[in-house]
Amino acid sequence: MQTKLTLRLDDELIRKVKRHSAKSGKSVSQMVEDYFALIDAGKNANGRELTPRVRSLLGALAGSRLSEDDYKRHIEAKHR
C-alpha cells in the first residue's frame, strides 16, 4: 500500500533534488523511499555496521533489470 507524504523543504533544495531526479531518471518519491530504506538497512546480514560508502550504494540498482547473476557474469568476464 502506498500513502501520500507531504514534506516541507527549502525551495533551493527542492530545485536541486528535482535536477538530480531528472539526471538520474529516478522520481523524487523513489529517491526519498530509497533514503528511508537506508535507515532500516544500517547493518548488514552479519550484524556489523555498514560504512557510509556502502550504505550510499544500497538500492542503487533498485528497479533495474540487472540481477546478481548478471553481476557475477560481469566479474567472471572481467577477471579472465
Beta strands, then each sheet from edge to edge (+ up, - down):
end
